[in-house]
Amino acid sequence: MSKHPVKPLPYANDALKGIGSKTIEIHHDKLYAGYVNKRNEIEEALAKVDRTKANQIYSEMRGLKHEETFAANGQILHEIYFSIMGGDGNPQGEVVDKLKEDFGTLAAWEEDFKASAMCARGWVVLAYDPTDGRLHNFIGDSQNQGGVWGTFPILNCDTYEHSYFIDYGSDRKAYVEAFMRNINWGEVNRRFTAATQMQMARK
């Protein structure tokens, strides 16, 4: 069984504006890497678990399957999060036109995204939904809760306190503003294109 790798940052730890190198070091090198390692550990345990004892009240199988989604989403969401930062924060490309179409104006989307980030306990995710062909801002209070099946994450912001407490204390609003200034819209557009191509392939 091949293991999931820890993906390196596409920029230096101190490259972001308003998000410090110590925050990135702890967030990427320790916390994100921990999710990757735990996912690998869980998958190894699942390969050997006694499936004859599986039940919904308590069993090793149930525990592993439940935590599998938490670790996997922790890995995946962090990989997207780190990949869509490192830019100049200047919205551009086809995804901007789509945001205007689905939210009315770019400012309306930004207002909704920031408000979602303020009320989410874990993540806010801009995702493309192929069932209605629209972009939506979804929140999740936990990594394995709040996602919508079949949607494709385009841009996400980690709102757990570990992502901003060193730099901003409890001032999440200031962190969200800093996050917006670091968005790599080229990568967001790449993900948007990939999402729409997936929809075309399903037809």
N, C-alpha and C positions, 0 to 999 in steps of 0.2 A: 504493500500500500504506500503510495507516494504521499509525502507530508506537505502540508500547506506551508509555503515560505513566508518569512517576514519581509515585506516589501520595503525597500529603502525609500526615504523621503526624496522627492524630485527636486529639492532645494535644500540649502543649508539651514541648520537649526535657528540661526539668527536672521533669516531672510525676510521674515514677515513683519509687517508694520503693526505695532501695537500688541503683538503676541510674542512674548519673550522666548529666548532660547531655552531657558530652564523649563518653562511650561511645555515646549515642544519635546525636549529631551525626555521628560517624565511621561508625557502623553504618548509619544510614538515608541520610544525605546523600551519602556517598561509596561505601560498599560496595554497598548495595542499589541505589542509582542506577546504579552501574557494571554490575550484572547487567542492568538494564533496557536500558541503552545498548548493551551487548554483544549482547543478544538482538536488538535492532533491527538492529544491524550484520550479524549472522549472517543474519537473514532477508533483508536486502538482497542479501547475497552469494549466497544460495541462489537468488534470483530470476534470477541471471545465470550460475550455475555451469554448466560443460560436463558434462552428464549422460552423455555418450557415453564418458567416461573413468572412470566410477565403477567401483570394484572394492574388495574387502574387505581387501586388503593395504595399499595406500596410495592415496588419491586425495583431491582437494580436496573432492569430494562427501562422502566418508566423514568427513573431518575436521570439516566444517561440521555434518553431521547429528549427530555425536557431541557436539560442543560446544553444539549447539542445546539439547539436553536439560539440560545442566548450567546454562546461562544461564537457560533458561526456569524450571527448578525453583528456581534461586536467586532469581529474581524472585517467583515464586508463593509459595514458603515464607516469604520475608521479609514479603510483604504480609499473609499470615495472621498471622505472628508479631507484627508491629506492631499489627495490628487487634485481637488478643485480649488486649492489655495495656491499662493505663490504668484498671483497675477496682480494687475494694477487696479482691479475692482471696477473697471470701466465697462458697463454692459454693452455687448455688441454681438452681431451674428443673428442667424435665423431664430434662435431660441428667444431673442428679445421680441421679435415680431410675434411669435407665438404667445409670449407672456402678455403682450398688449391685446391680442385677440381674445385670450381666455379670461383676463382680469380687467379689461377695459383700458388700463394705462399701465405703463411700467411702474409708475409711482404707486398705483393701487396694489400691484403685486408685492412691491417692496414693503409697503405698509402691512400687508397681510402676513408676509413672511416674518418680518420682525416681531409682530404681535404673536404669531405662532411660536416663535423662539422664546418669547417672554413667558408663555404659559405652558410650554412643554417641560416635562421633568427630565427628559432624556435626549430627545432628538426632534428636530424639525426637518422634514424631507420634501423637497420639490420633486415630484414624480410624474412621469407621463403614464396615463391610463389608456391602454389601447381599446378598452371597451367603449369609451366615449370620445377618444381622440383628443383629450384635454390634459393640461397640466394642472396639478393640484398641490397645495401645501398640506401635508399630513404631519401630525405629531405622534410621538411615541413616548410614553412614560418609562418604558423599559425597552431594551433592544429587541426582545421577542414579543412585543405588543405594540399595536398601532399601525403596523404595515398593512397594506391592502394587496391581496394576492394578485399577481399578474402585472402589477405596475412596475415601472422601470425608474429607479432613483436617478435623478439628473444632478441635483445639488443638495447637500445636506449640511446642517450645522449641529455640532455636538453641544448640548446645553447642560450636560452634567457639570457640576461645580469644578471638577478637576481640570476642565478645559480653560478656565479663566481665573480661578481663585488666586493664584500666585500674582497675576498681573493686575487684577481689578477687585480683589476681595469679593464682596457680595454684589458688586455693581455689574450685573449681567448685561444691562442695556449698553454700557460702554464696550463690553466685549463683543456684543452682536454688531455694533457699529464698526469695530475693528475688523471683525470677520468679513463684513461686506466690502471693506476697502482692500481685502486680499484675494477676492474671488478671481480665479483664472477662467475668464469667460470662454477662452478658446477650448479648454477642456470640457466646460459645461456644454458648449455647442457640439463637441465630438460625441458626448454621451447622448445628447438630444437626437442627433442624426442616427446613432446606433439604435435608439429606442424606436424611432419612426420606421427604420428599415426592418426591425423585428416585426412591427405591425404589418407591414407590407408582405412579409414572408408568411404570415399566418393566414392571409386572405385566400 
